[in-house]
Amino acid sequence: MIPEAHAGGLTVIRFRNPGSSIETQIAIFRALYEKLKDSGPFSYPDMERVIGQTTLMSSNGFSGERALEKTRGKPDSLNATKMNMKMYAEVFRLLGWISPSTTNKSYPVEFTLIGKYAASDDSIAKKLFEEGLIGYVTPPTETTSRVTYTEHSRFFVTALKTIAAMGGRIYKYELCLGPMSFDDSSAKTFGEMIDDLKSYRSGGDYEAFIAHFLHLADSLGMAKVSVDNTTRFPIAAMRDVGWIKSVRDNEIFKRNSIKAIEITDKGRSVLDSIQNAKDIRLEDFTAMDSVLQDSLIRLTIARMLERSGFRATDSYKSTLQSDESIVDRALAERILFSPYQTLKLNRVNGALGIEKDVAGRPDEDMRSITQSDASANPKEEYQEDLFISIVPSLKSNANNTLKLRPSAYQLQLEIQKLSEEKKPLDEMANILFTRHRGDREPQFYPFVADLFTLIGFPCRESRAGDNGSRFDAIIMDPPYSIPVEIKSPTEELQLSLKAIRQALENKVVMLSRMSEATMRDVTSLAVGYEEPSERAEVSQLISDIHSAYDVKVGVITLMPLLQLAISAIVKGDYPDKEIIRNLKGFLNVTTIV
């Protein structure tokens, strides 16, 4: 997101546009973190390699490795995947989720503490995305020291203020004419900027209004469409977090009904919450003594995490209480300051007690802050948990919040009722197993989907008679979504080789059509009532498929799936997600929980 100076001294924030929703951006970030979290500093070629294993980004009609092949060796200006990856990196850097590893170069980068938390859960990532928009300030001061900037603006906050001041609606060109080219450290006040925007609307002359925008584009030395494109990311970002919505408007320009953006109730609520906050910029920070600086870093990160669904552990509260006392004596209650979006990585990590070894990797003996669910990233080891998640979810160690549909909720109640009757777990499984022996597709497919949901894998089955849906069910776990081939007991009591072949086809289709965000090394499941009579033959086919196509096929039958669900509901024991995601062959329940 690089503001660039142009002829005449005018500037505009040039937001890059990766061209995807916040959900896809989060899925891409989580995939990058999963593969690169232990590798130390990384650059966009590493990011390309990881995303090449997924269906999350496409180019020239291809996705994954095929997309990389089509653009490999091309100049940067023609290499769509490389440019897209750079744009995603800029988004993640804008949010404070990654930061340059060194003090004098933009690359390589490292994951920040906030990025680590964002990678743990979709709902938490969306909250931290919103926090990142509030915290974003241009220039990003210390974080990219090689770039010279001429403007200062906390853009997204200024944009919300501008929309509210313009009667609650604004046109995208007014973003460029106003907050995207507004220096809030200049002599020109916010009120004067609003007066200018209102003057462009005066008389309701749409052609005159457009002329002001074209004059801006000419002054910048940019084509109209290029300036227009700079509005795509900020509009999409504010829309996806619920601050604005798109509307049609013909009130100002009577002869033209044009697309506008309107502030929502949530947008006004966010604006109200920060209206009187103290805005700390780099020059304010550097004027503080080192004790206040360190306390400010720790406290603002803690408050950001608290607003995003975390709380400090009892052992860390005393540190934050001391910091709060120091900061509140000098500053306001609500502070606009985001350390990773303003300062160099080593300065923030130093205040947090996160140190690195000579290789650039976090030193496992020195790191002192951890995510709420260590099981989500078992390779990471920390001294202690300083923050824990308070986001409500189906399970205590869940990485995502699951909303149960009525049938899944009823199944959960049924399992709880059997437990209250003091029935052993095996007997409970046998009762449900026998009850569903005569199920046809309309009964069995939703039942299987509900069981997956209850063990922490949100799953939906295809609608009966929907010939346009290739999969019987899908586990929606971006970027690890899994196609599920299901055989009801009335189709075949024991799983056959046909189900295994169809599981292979499902994976190929999902990868080629990019219908769901997944990765090549994630399994494709075949689920049935009983194990195949020729288990060895099925195992050999699964092995052959993996050797020939590099596709994993996992087999889960109803009894182990029931055992997992019952164990989850009754005992709170949930399967290791990585085992399911990487399953090749038959599921062994005794080793999964």
C-alpha positions, 0 to 999 in steps of 0.5 A, spaced: 500 500 500 505 505 497 503 512 497 507 515 491 509 522 490 507 525 483 508 531 479 505 537 482 506 535 489 499 531 489 499 524 492 494 518 493 494 512 497 495 507 491 492 501 495 494 494 491 488 490 489 489 482 490 482 481 487 479 477 492 474 477 499 477 478 506 475 470 506 480 468 501 485 473 504 484 470 510 485 463 507 491 464 504 494 467 510 492 461 514 495 457 509 502 461 508 502 461 516 501 453 516 507 452 511 512 457 513 511 458 521 517 454 522 522 456 516 524 463 519 524 469 514 521 468 508 520 472 501 514 472 496 518 466 492 516 462 498 509 464 498 508 462 491 511 455 492 506 454 498 500 457 494 502 453 488 499 447 493 492 450 493 487 452 489 486 459 493 489 463 487 489 463 479 492 466 473 490 465 466 485 460 467 489 455 471 490 455 479 495 452 483 502 449 480 499 450 473 498 457 474 505 458 476 508 454 470 504 458 466 507 464 468 514 462 470 520 465 467 516 471 465 518 478 466 515 481 473 510 486 469 507 479 466 508 474 471 501 475 474 502 470 480 508 473 482 504 480 482 498 477 485 503 474 491 506 481 492 499 484 493 497 479 498 504 480 502 502 488 502 495 487 504 498 482 510 503 487 511 498 493 511 494 489 517 501 488 521 500 480 520 507 480 517 513 485 517 520 486 514 525 481 518 531 486 517 531 494 518 533 496 511 529 492 506 522 490 504 524 482 504 524 477 507 518 478 512 516 474 518 510 473 521 508 478 527 505 476 534 498 478 531 499 474 525 500 468 529 493 469 532 490 471 526 492 464 523 489 460 529 482 461 527 477 465 521 473 468 526 479 471 530 482 473 523 476 477 521 476 481 528 484 482 527 483 484 520 478 490 522 483 492 528 488 492 522 484 497 518 483 501 524 491 501 526 493 502 519 497 509 518 501 512 512 506 512 512 508 506 515 514 509 518 519 505 521 517 498 517 519 500 510 525 505 511 527 505 504 520 508 501 520 516 502 513 518 503 509 525 503 503 524 506 500 522 513 493 519 514 490 514 518 486 512 512 480 508 514 479 512 520 479 518 516 474 515 511 469 513 516 469 520 518 469 523 511 463 518 509 459 520 516 461 528 515 458 527 507 451 525 510 452 518 510 454 517 503 460 518 499 462 516 491 468 512 490 471 518 486 470 522 493 475 517 496 480 519 492 479 526 492 478 526 499 481 521 504 486 517 500 489 524 498 489 527 505 495 529 509 492 530 516 499 533 518 498 538 513 495 545 514 489 543 511 484 541 516 479 535 515 474 541 515 477 544 509 477 537 505 470 536 507 468 543 504 472 541 498 468 535 497 461 538 498 463 543 493 464 538 488 457 536 489 454 543 488 449 544 483 448 537 482 452 537 475 455 530 474 460 532 469 463 537 473 464 532 478 467 527 474 472 533 471 474 534 478 476 527 478 479 527 471 483 533 473 486 529 479 488 523 475 492 528 470 495 531 476 498 524 478 500 522 471 495 516 472 490 513 467 483 514 470 482 507 470 488 506 474 486 511 480 479 508 480 482 501 481 486 504 487 479 504 491 477 497 490 481 494 496 479 499 501 472 499 499 472 491 499 475 491 506 470 496 509 464 492 506 467 485 508 468 488 516 461 491 515 462 498 516 459 500 509 454 497 504 453 499 497 447 503 495 444 506 488 444 514 489 440 519 485 439 525 490 445 529 489 446 528 481 439 528 479 440 525 472 444 520 474 443 514 479 450 512 481 453 507 485 455 510 492 457 507 499 453 508 505 456 507 512 452 502 516 450 502 524 456 498 525 461 503 521 458 509 526 459 504 532 466 503 530 467 511 529 463 513 535 468 508 539 474 511 537 472 519 536 475 521 542 481 516 542 488 519 542 492 518 536 499 516 537 504 517 531 511 515 530 513 522 532 509 522 539 512 515 540 519 517 539 518 523 544 516 518 550 521 515 554 523 507 553 519 505 559 513 508 557 514 506 550 515 499 552 508 499 556 505 502 550 507 497 546 505 491 550 498 494 552 496 496 545 497 489 543 493 486 549 487 491 548 487 489 541 487 482 542 482 483 548 477 486 543 478 480 538 476 475 543 482 474 548 484 475 555 490 475 559 492 469 563 492 470 570 500 470 570 500 476 565 495 480 568 500 483 573 505 486 568 499 489 564 496 492 570 503 495 571 503 497 564 496 500 564 498 504 570 504 507 566 500 509 560 494 511 563 497 516 567 500 519 561 495 518 555 488 517 554 483 511 555 483 509 548 489 509 544 490 509 536 496 506 536 498 499 532 505 497 534 506 492 528 503 497 523 508 503 526 514 500 528 520 495 526 519 488 528 525 487 533 522 493 537 516 491 538 518 484 539 523 486 544 518 490 548 514 483 548 520 479 550 520 475 544 527 474 541 531 471 535 537 466 535 542 468 529 538 464 524 532 469 525 528 464 528 524 465 534 528 462 540 524 457 543 527 458 550 526 466 550 519 466 547 514 468 552 507 469 548 503 464 545 497 463 542 491 460 546 491 453 543 497 450 542 495 444 539 493 448 533 500 449 531 504 443 535 511 445 532 511 451 536 513 451 543 512 457 548 514 458 555 507 460 557 500 462 555 500 470 556 493 470 552 487 465 551 481 465 547 475 467 550 471 466 543 465 461 544 465 455 540 463 448 540 469 445 543 474 448 548 480 447 544 476 448 537 480 453 532 474 455 529 467 457 532 461 452 529 454 454 529 450 448 529 444 447 524 438 444 528 439 437 526 446 437 529 444 440 535 438 435 536 444 429 535 448 433 540 442 433 545 441 425 543 448 423 545 447 427 551 441 424 553 444 417 552 450 419 556 445 421 562 442 414 562 449 412 564 450 408 558 457 406 556 460 409 550 461 403 546 453 401 547 451 409 545 455 408 539 452 401 537 445 404 539 446 409 533 450 405 529 444 400 529 439 405 528 442 408 522 443 401 518 437 402 514 438 409 512 437 411 505 441 417 502 437 423 504 437 420 511 445 418 511 448 424 508 446 429 513 447 424 519 454 424 516 455 431 515 452 432 522 457 427 525 463 431 522 461 438 524 460 435 532 467 433 532 470 440 529 469 439 522 464 444 519 460 439 514 455 440 509 451 435 504 449 436 497 442 437 496 438 431 494 437 431 486 442 436 485 446 434 479 450 440 479 454 438 485 460 433 484 461 432 492 456 428 496 459 432 502 464 438 503 468 439 510 469 447 509 475 448 513 479 453 508 484 452 506 484 445 508 477 443 505 475 436 504 471 433 499 467 427 502 464 421 498 459 418 502 455 411 501 449 409 505 448 402 507 442 401 502 447 403 497 452 398 499 453 396 506 460 395 505 465 400 502 467 398 495 473 400 490 468 404 487 468 409 493 475 410 493 476 411 485 470 417 486 474 420 492 480 420 487 475 424 482 472 428 487 479 431 489 481 432 482 475 436 481 476 440 487 483 442 485 481 443 478 475 447 479 477 451 485 470 450 488 473 450 495 479 453 498 484 447 499 491 444 498 493 438 494 496 434 500 489 435 504 486 428 504 479 426 500 475 422 504 470 416 503 465 414 508 461 408 509 457 404 513 462 398 514 469 397 512 470 393 505 470 386 505 477 386 501 480 391 506 487 389 503 485 390 496 482 397 498 489 399 502 493 397 495 488 402 491 489 407 496 497 406 496 497 406 488 493 412 487 498 416 492 504 413 488 501 415 481 497 422 483 500 424 489 493 424 492 491 422 499 484 418 500 482 416 507 477 411 509 472 413 515 466 408 516 460 409 521 462 406 527 469 410 528 465 416 526 460 415 531 465 414 537 469 420 535 462 424 536 460 421 542 467 422 545 467 429 543 460 431 546 461 426 552 468 427 554 470 433 551 476 429 547 476 432 540 480 429 534 487 432 532 485 436 525 492 434 522 490 427 522 484 427 519 487 432 514 492 428 512 489 421 513 491 416 508 488 409 508 483 407 514 482 411 520 484 408 527 480 411 532 485 409 538 490 413 535 487 420 533 484 422 540 
